[in-house]
């Protein structure tokens, strides 16, 4: 998803007009247009993660939400899931 030479802070939220650093990856596909294994990607800041996720989920497109590699969110998420297995937020 991310290029190794691009810092996570250089990636911005996909919400219209938002320039905040992305912290989450929302992977989705439109089953009427895409094969089941294909994934499109939106990036989200902490503020827009719920609204972007709800938009995709309401249409049945949302497949996965994960912390963006290299972001502080990933570090926190990893610490949380390692200390409490099975309590991961998707």
Order of alpha helices (4+ residues) and beta strands (2+ residues): beta-beta-alpha-beta-alpha
